[in-house]
C-alpha cells in the first residue's frame, strides 16, 4: 500500500455504521488508517467491519449517550492499536415536529445524542489525542448557521456542538491538537431519506428555497470533502462549499427582516408537517426510534 497522510493513523468514528461515517471509514481505510468504529446499529457495524478487514477495525456497539460505554470503546481501540490520532464525532439524529407538537422525549434524545454524545466521545478519547497531538472533527451542520422550523432540537444541538468545537479548539491548541467542525447541507444519508419519506411537507418547504439550498449532495462527495479536510486538519469543512458563506451571513440572516421573510412560507407547510407527525404517531424515524430505546 502506498504511504499516505493516514497510513498507520488510528481514526475513531461515531455513527460509523452507515451514511457519512461509513463512507469516511471506507475512504480512510483505503488510505491506510486503522479504524475504531462506534455505532448503536450492531448488524450494520459488523457488516462494515467485515467489509473493511477485521484486523484493521475495532467495531464497538455503543450508545454515545453512555459515557462509560464510550470510555470502554476508546479503551478497546487503544488496546488494539496503541492510541487514537483522529476523532470524528459524527453520531447524530433528528426529531420531527414543531416545538408545540414534538414529543418531549424525542427532543431530549436528539440533544443527548447530538450534543452530550459529542462531549462523551471527545472526553473519552481526548487524553490519547493530546498524547499524539492529533485532530478532532466535530460534525455539525448548516443548521448551526441557519435554523429551520420544525427542527428546533436538531438546530439547537448542531449550533451547540459548533460552539463546543470552538471552545475545545481554544483549550487544546497549545497541546498541539487541532479541532475542526463540519457543516453540511442536505446529504443523501438514511437520516435525510427517512425524513423526506415520512414528511412530504418538508419536501414542499424545501421546494420554495433557492436551488443550491434544497439540492442534496451524495454521501460519496461529502465523504471526499471530509477526507481532504481531515488530512489538512481543517478548522472548517463545508459541504457544499457555499455553506461556508452562510457563516459570515449569519448576522444578516438573523435580523428581523430576514426572519419575517422566512416566516411567510412557514404557515403554509408547518401545520401539514405537524399533522404528518401526528399521523405517524412518532417524532423520530422508525429506524432511529427502534435503535437504542431505553
C-alpha positions, 0 to 999 in steps of 0.5 A, a space after each residue: 500500500 502506498 504511504 499516505 497522510 493516514 497510513 498507520 493513523 488510528 481514526 475513531 468514528 461515531 455513527 460509523 455504521 452507515 451514511 457519512 461515517 461509513 463512507 469516511 471509514 471506507 475512504 480512510 481505510 483505503 488510505 491506510 488508517 486503522 479504524 475504531 468504529 462506534 455505532 448503536 446499529 450492531 448488524 450494520 457495524 459488523 457488516 462494515 467491519 467485515 467489509 473493511 478487514 477485521 484486523 484493521 477495525 475495532 467495531 464497538 456497539 455503543 450508545 454515545 449517550 453512555 459515557 462509560 460505554 464510550 470510555 470502554 470503546 476508546 479503551 478497546 481501540 487503544 488496546 488494539 492499536 496503541 492510541 487514537 490520532 483522529 476523532 470524528 464525532 459524527 453520531 447524530 439524529 433528528 426529531 420531527 415536529 414543531 416545538 408545540 407538537 414534538 414529543 418531549 422525549 424525542 427532543 431530549 434524545 436528539 440533544 443527548 445524542 447530538 450534543 452530550 454524545 459529542 462531549 462523551 466521545 471527545 472526553 473519552 478519547 481526548 487524553 490519547 489525542 493530546 498524547 499524539 497531538 492529533 485532530 478532532 472533527 466535530 460534525 455539525 451542520 448548516 443548521 448551526 448557521 441557519 435554523 429551520 422550523 420544525 427542527 428546533 432540537 436538531 438546530 439547537 444541538 448542531 449550533 451547540 456542538 459548533 460552539 463546543 468545537 470552538 471552545 475545545 479548539 481554544 483549550 487544546 491548541 497549545 497541546 498541539 491538537 487541532 479541532 475542526 467542525 463540519 457543516 453540511 447541507 442536505 446529504 443523501 444519508 438514511 437520516 435525510 431519506 427517512 425524513 423526506 419519506 415520512 414528511 412530504 411537507 418538508 419536501 414542499 418547504 424545501 421546494 420554495 428555497 433557492 436551488 443550491 439550498 434544497 439540492 442534496 449532495 451524495 454521501 460519496 462527495 461529502 465523504 471526499 470533502 471530509 477526507 481532504 479536510 481531515 488530512 489538512 486538519 481543517 478548522 472548517 469543512 463545508 459541504 457544499 462549499 457555499 455553506 461556508 458563506 452562510 457563516 459570515 451571513 449569519 448576522 444578516 440572516 438573523 435580523 428581523 427582516 430576514 426572519 419575517 421573510 422566512 416566516 411567510 412560507 412557514 404557515 403554509 407547510 408547518 401545520 401539514 408537517 405537524 399533522 404528518 407527525 401526528 399521523 405517524 404517531 412518532 417524532 423520530 424515524 422508525 429506524 432511529 426510534 427502534 435503535 437504542 430505546 431505553 
